[in-house]
Amino acid sequence: MASEAQSWNPPSGTAAKAKYVLLAVGPMAVLVSASMGPGSISSLVVAGSELGYTALWLPLLSGWLAAAVHYTSGKVTSITNQTPVEVVSRYSHPIISILLFVGLIMAWYFVVVIEGFLLLSTTLALAPALEPFIVPVVALQILLIAAIFTGGFDVVKGVLSALVVGLATIFLINAVQVGPDAGATAAGLLPTEVPPGLAQVGFAGIVGGSIGVGPIWYAYLAKDNGWGERDLPFMAWDQITFHGILFGLFSVGIYLSAAATLQGTEVAGELDAAQALEPIAGSLAAFLFTLGLWAAVFTTIGGMSAIGAYVIGDILNNVPGLGADIELSLDSPVIRAVTGLGIVFSGLGITFERQPPLQLMAEGVALLTHVAPVFIAVFTIAVIRRGDLGGRVGPWYLVVGLVAAFLVTLYSSFLTGVALTAVGLVVIVGILANVLYNEWQDTDRLAPPSRTAGQRSD
């Protein structure tokens, strides 16, 4: 059964649109929670401590690049009414598309397991007395997450999300309180080479947590809510507000706080990272940081497991000869069941040997940059070719943003794995060759469904 948001369209007016966000995204809050998650927070702290002010341009730009990528995936999905697996299949081959998404799933669930480990770590930091009972305590929390995210409970998700936003806000205020060096801050607006080591992991983690997952989850959000061509202005407004402004500001706040207070310090765990908040939070810094990070982990385990369920369902629906017909909706019993299994799967993180949790989290999110360039390339092609979206090309500044996002993710991929980057480039070249061949043969393109009355351009 479709969610309530699928039966109506966003009204006009700022206040009405704000209400629409709550109602339309409410059932899908599980997906939204995956944006400013522990991966982004960990990566920003690690990168800030390792790189200082020199890479400030990345968190400043990442929100806007993420907005471009998210909006484009939603635009392609809403006009073509096709899922991400179907879109990639049209530009390459169904088998290639499935293999790409299987690779994404492998990286995705590895991050989910790392989040299970981070749940253990933050729980211990908040309540050290629980260490003798930590395994059953974490297992109980994981079962609670499964119950919350498969049974609704949007109020609980909202409270936990508020804690994450609260932590990000404290970081933003703290960045002002610290008073970053003006000269170093200005110099950090120009891209420079990233040195090897944890600096590269943190850099790639920022990209993976903001841009890396963009082409996928927002497409499923648009699909599940039944958004169409007339919803494009709302999606643009949504991404400018959420990623371009809010996510960007929070990212800069976290990065600047870490750069100003932790530069030269190796961030091993929550207590190390919490030092960045001491200028404003004092003795409460460790508690506030750990509580916010715990809430981010709690919500993101559910969010990433839900997105993983969507991708698995999409793959099964498109395996040649299988004939699966799984409804890609949180109202689907299959999607709910796979979401629950994904959450339980995160419990494997309990078995990890004790190691720096924030560094491990950044490394996991950095893996997402290896598949992101292919997805971004596909969606960029879709908005460039006039026939693919019924003439809804560009606009030019969106294409510029997509090209910039592609280059940044490709560079991030190169930093953390040359071999995987080479594989991605081969796939991209193959996709471009296939597109040019089809253009030469004048075969059918990614034809959008016929427009209905009332649809307007963005």
C-alpha positions in Angstrom: 0.0 0.0 0.0 1.4 3.4 -0.9 2.2 5.9 1.8 -0.1 8.8 2.4 2.4 11.2 0.8 1.9 9.5 -2.6 -1.7 10.5 -2.9 -1.2 14.3 -3.0 1.3 16.8 -4.3 3.3 19.6 -2.6 1.2 22.8 -2.1 2.5 26.3 -2.8 3.8 28.6 -0.1 6.8 28.3 2.3 4.7 27.2 5.3 2.7 24.7 3.3 5.9 23.3 1.8 7.4 22.9 5.3 4.3 21.0 6.4 4.6 18.9 3.2 8.1 17.9 4.1 6.9 16.5 7.5 4.0 14.6 6.0 5.6 13.4 2.8 9.0 12.5 4.3 7.5 11.3 7.6 7.1 7.7 6.5 10.5 8.0 4.8 12.4 9.7 7.7 14.4 6.5 7.9 16.0 7.5 4.6 16.6 11.1 5.5 18.4 10.1 8.7 21.2 8.5 6.7 22.4 11.9 5.5 24.1 13.6 8.5 25.1 10.3 10.1 28.0 9.0 12.1 30.0 8.6 8.9 29.9 12.3 8.0 30.5 13.3 11.6 33.5 11.0 12.0 35.0 11.9 8.7 34.7 15.6 9.3 36.5 15.3 12.7 39.2 13.0 11.3 39.8 15.2 8.3 39.8 18.4 10.3 42.3 17.0 12.8 44.6 15.7 10.1 44.3 18.4 7.4 43.7 21.5 9.6 42.2 24.4 7.6 43.7 23.2 4.3 40.6 21.3 3.0 38.0 23.7 4.3 36.7 24.0 0.7 35.5 20.4 0.7 32.9 20.6 3.6 31.9 24.1 2.3 31.3 22.7 -1.2 30.1 19.2 -0.3 26.6 20.2 0.7 26.0 22.0 -2.6 27.5 19.1 -4.6 25.3 16.7 -2.7 22.3 18.9 -3.5 23.0 18.8 -7.2 23.4 15.0 -7.1 20.3 14.3 -5.0 18.1 16.6 -7.0 19.3 15.1 -10.3 18.6 11.5 -9.2 15.1 12.6 -8.0 14.6 14.5 -11.3 15.5 11.5 -13.5 13.3 9.1 -11.4 10.3 11.4 -11.2 10.3 12.0 -15.0 11.1 8.5 -16.2 9.4 6.6 -13.4 12.3 4.2 -13.4 14.3 2.9 -10.5 18.1 3.5 -10.2 18.9 -0.1 -11.3 16.6 0.4 -14.4 18.2 3.7 -15.2 21.8 2.4 -15.0 20.7 -0.7 -17.1 19.4 1.5 -19.9 22.8 3.2 -20.2 24.9 0.1 -19.8 23.6 -3.5 -19.6 21.4 -5.2 -17.0 24.2 -7.4 -15.8 26.6 -4.5 -15.5 24.0 -2.6 -13.5 23.3 -5.5 -11.2 27.0 -6.0 -10.6 27.5 -2.3 -9.7 24.6 -2.4 -7.3 25.9 -5.6 -5.7 29.2 -3.8 -5.2 27.3 -0.9 -3.6 25.4 -3.4 -1.3 28.6 -5.0 -0.1 30.1 -1.6 0.8 26.8 -0.5 2.2 26.3 -3.3 4.7 30.0 -3.2 5.7 29.3 0.4 6.9 26.1 -0.9 8.7 28.3 -3.5 10.5 30.8 -0.7 11.5 27.9 1.2 12.8 27.0 -1.8 15.0 30.6 -1.5 16.4 30.2 2.2 16.9 27.0 1.6 18.8 29.0 -0.6 21.2 31.7 2.0 21.5 29.4 5.0 22.2 27.3 2.9 24.6 30.5 2.1 26.6 31.6 5.7 26.5 28.2 6.9 27.9 27.9 4.1 30.5 31.3 2.5 31.3 29.7 0.5 34.1 27.8 -1.6 31.5 31.0 -3.1 30.1 30.5 -6.6 31.7 27.1 -6.7 30.0 27.9 -4.8 26.8 27.1 -7.6 24.4 23.5 -8.2 25.6 22.9 -4.4 26.0 24.0 -3.7 22.4 22.0 -6.7 21.2 18.9 -5.3 22.9 19.5 -1.9 21.4 19.7 -3.4 17.9 16.4 -5.3 18.4 14.9 -2.0 19.6 16.1 -0.3 16.4 14.6 -3.1 14.4 11.3 -2.6 16.2 11.3 1.2 15.7 12.2 1.2 12.1 10.0 -1.6 10.9 7.0 -0.6 13.0 6.9 3.2 12.5 7.4 5.2 15.7 8.3 8.4 13.8 8.2 10.4 17.1 11.2 8.3 18.4 13.1 8.9 15.1 12.3 12.6 15.4 13.7 12.9 18.9 16.9 11.0 18.0 17.3 13.1 14.9 16.9 16.2 17.0 19.8 15.1 19.1 22.0 14.8 16.0 20.9 18.2 14.8 21.6 19.5 18.3 25.2 18.1 18.2 25.8 19.7 14.8 24.4 23.0 16.0 26.8 23.0 19.0 29.7 22.3 16.7 28.6 25.3 14.5 28.4 27.6 17.5 31.7 26.2 18.8 33.4 27.0 15.5 32.5 30.7 16.0 33.6 30.5 19.7 37.0 29.1 18.8 37.7 31.9 16.4 39.4 30.2 13.5 42.6 31.7 12.1 41.4 34.1 9.4 44.4 33.7 7.1 44.5 29.9 7.4 40.7 29.8 6.8 41.0 31.8 3.6 43.8 29.7 2.4 41.7 26.6 3.0 39.2 27.7 0.4 41.6 26.7 -2.4 42.0 23.0 -3.2 45.4 21.5 -2.3 46.9 18.0 -2.5 45.8 15.6 0.3 48.7 13.9 2.0 48.6 10.1 2.5 47.4 8.4 5.7 44.3 9.3 7.7 44.0 12.6 5.9 43.0 10.8 2.8 40.6 8.6 4.7 38.9 11.6 6.2 38.7 13.4 2.9 37.2 10.4 1.1 34.8 9.9 4.1 33.4 13.4 3.8 32.8 12.8 0.1 31.2 9.3 0.7 29.0 10.6 3.4 27.6 13.5 1.4 27.9 12.9 -2.3 28.6 9.2 -2.4 25.1 8.0 -1.5 23.2 10.8 -3.2 22.2 9.3 -6.5 20.6 6.3 -4.8 18.5 7.1 -1.7 16.9 10.3 -3.0 15.8 8.4 -6.1 14.0 5.8 -4.0 12.5 8.6 -1.9 11.1 10.2 -5.0 9.8 6.8 -6.3 8.2 5.8 -3.0 6.4 9.2 -2.7 5.2 9.1 -6.3 6.8 12.4 -7.1 6.4 13.5 -10.7 7.6 16.2 -13.1 5.5 18.9 -11.4 7.3 18.2 -8.1 10.7 19.2 -9.5 10.5 22.8 -8.0 9.8 21.3 -4.6 12.8 18.9 -4.9 15.1 21.8 -5.9 13.8 23.8 -2.9 14.2 20.8 -0.6 17.8 20.1 -1.6 18.9 23.8 -1.6 17.6 24.1 1.9 18.6 20.7 3.4 21.9 19.9 1.8 23.0 23.2 0.3 22.4 25.3 3.4 21.9 23.2 6.5 24.1 20.2 5.8 26.8 22.6 4.4 26.7 24.8 7.5 26.8 21.9 9.9 29.7 20.3 8.0 31.7 23.5 8.1 31.0 23.9 11.8 32.3 20.4 12.6 35.3 20.6 10.4 36.4 24.1 11.7 36.0 23.0 15.3 38.2 20.0 14.7 40.7 22.0 12.6 41.0 24.7 15.3 41.3 22.4 18.3 42.5 19.0 17.2 45.0 19.8 14.5 48.0 17.5 14.9 46.0 15.1 17.2 45.2 11.6 16.1 41.5 11.1 16.8 41.1 7.5 18.0 37.7 7.6 19.7 34.9 9.7 21.0 36.9 11.2 23.9 39.5 12.5 21.5 36.9 14.0 19.2 35.0 15.5 22.1 38.0 17.8 22.8 36.9 19.9 19.8 33.8 20.9 21.7 35.5 21.9 25.0 35.7 25.6 24.1 32.0 25.9 24.4 30.9 22.8 26.3 33.7 22.5 28.9 33.3 19.4 31.0 30.1 18.4 29.2 31.9 18.1 25.9 32.5 14.3 26.0 28.9 13.6 27.1 27.3 15.9 24.4 29.5 14.6 21.6 29.0 10.9 22.5 25.2 11.3 23.0 24.8 13.0 19.6 27.0 10.4 18.0 25.1 7.6 19.6 21.8 9.1 18.4 23.3 9.4 14.9 24.3 5.7 15.0 21.0 4.6 16.3 19.0 6.3 13.5 21.4 5.6 10.7 21.6 1.8 11.3 17.9 1.8 10.5 18.1 4.3 7.7 20.9 2.5 5.9 19.3 -0.8 6.4 16.1 0.5 4.8 18.0 1.9 1.8 19.8 -1.5 1.5 16.4 -3.2 1.4 15.3 -0.9 -1.4 18.5 -1.7 -3.4 18.1 -5.5 -2.9 14.5 -5.3 -3.9 15.4 -3.3 -7.0 18.2 -5.8 -7.9 15.8 -8.8 -7.6 13.2 -7.1 -9.6 15.7 -6.7 -12.5 17.5 -10.0 -12.5 16.9 -11.5 -15.9 14.6 -14.5 -15.7 13.8 -14.1 -12.0 10.5 -12.2 -12.4 10.5 -10.8 -8.9 7.9 -8.1 -8.2 8.8 -6.5 -4.9 7.1 -3.2 -4.1 9.8 -0.6 -3.3 8.0 0.9 -0.4 8.4 0.9 3.4 4.8 -0.3 3.4 6.0 -3.5 1.6 6.3 -6.5 4.0 9.3 -7.7 2.0 11.1 -4.3 2.4 10.3 -4.2 6.1 11.6 -7.7 6.6 14.9 -7.0 4.7 15.2 -3.8 6.7 14.9 -5.7 9.9 17.4 -8.3 8.8 19.9 -5.5 7.9 19.5 -4.0 11.3 20.1 -7.3 13.0 23.1 -7.8 10.6 24.7 -4.7 12.2 25.1 -6.8 15.3 28.2 -8.4 13.7 30.0 -5.2 14.7 30.0 -6.5 18.3 32.6 -9.1 17.3 35.1 -6.5 16.0 38.3 -6.2 17.9 38.6 -2.9 19.8 40.1 -0.3 17.4 39.7 3.4 16.8 35.9 3.7 16.0 35.9 7.1 14.3 38.7 6.1 12.0 37.0 2.8 11.1 33.8 4.7 10.4 35.5 7.1 8.1 37.2 4.2 6.3 33.8 2.5 5.8 32.0 5.5 4.4 35.0 6.2 2.1 34.3 2.9 0.3 31.1 4.4 -1.1 33.2 6.7 -3.3 34.3 3.8 -5.5 30.8 3.3 -7.0 29.6 6.9 -6.8 31.4 8.2 -9.9 29.6 5.6 -12.1 26.2 6.6 -10.8 26.9 10.3 -11.0 28.1 9.8 -14.6 24.9 8.1 -15.6 22.6 10.7 -14.1 24.7 13.5 -15.7 24.3 11.9 -19.1 20.5 11.7 -18.5 20.2 15.5 -17.9 22.5 16.3 -20.8 20.9 14.3 -23.6 17.8 16.2 -24.7 15.7 13.1 -25.7 16.2 11.2 -22.5 14.1 13.3 -20.2 11.6 14.7 -22.7 13.7 17.8 -23.4 14.2 18.6 -19.7 18.0 19.1 -20.0 20.2 21.0 -17.6 20.1 23.7 -16.5 23.8 24.4 -17.1 24.6 25.2 -13.5 23.2 21.8 -12.5 25.5 20.1 -15.0 28.5 22.1 -13.7 27.7 20.9 -10.2 27.4 17.3 -11.4 30.7 17.4 -13.2 32.3 18.9 -10.1 30.8 16.1 -7.9 32.0 13.5 -10.4 35.6 14.9 -10.3 35.6 15.1 -6.5 34.3 11.6 -6.0 36.7 10.2 -8.6 39.6 11.9 -6.8 38.4 10.5 -3.5 38.1 7.0 -5.0 41.7 7.4 -6.3 43.0 8.3 -2.9 41.7 5.1 -1.2 42.0 2.6 -4.0 43.7 3.0 -7.4 42.6 -0.5 -8.7 38.9 0.1 -7.9 39.1 3.6 -9.5 40.5 2.0 -12.7 37.6 -0.5 -12.8 35.1 2.4 -12.4 36.7 4.3 -15.2 36.5 1.3 -17.5 32.8 1.0 -16.7 32.2 4.7 -17.3 34.1 4.6 -20.6 31.9 1.6 -21.6 28.8 3.5 -20.7 29.9 6.5 -22.8 30.7 4.2 -25.7 27.3 2.6 -25.4 25.5 5.9 -25.4 27.4 7.2 -28.4 26.7 3.9 -30.3 23.0 4.2 -29.5 23.1 7.8 -30.6 24.7 6.8 -33.9 22.2 4.0 -34.4 19.4 6.4 -33.3 17.9 3.7 -31.0 15.3 4.5 -28.4 16.4 6.5 -25.5 15.5 6.7 -21.8 12.0 7.7 -22.9 9.9 9.4 -20.2 6.3 8.6 -19.6 3.8 10.9 -21.3 3.1 14.1 -19.4 -0.2 14.7 -17.7 -2.1 17.8 -17.3 -0.9 20.2 -14.7 2.8 19.3 -14.9 5.1 22.2 -15.2 8.7 22.8 -15.9 11.3 23.5 -13.2 
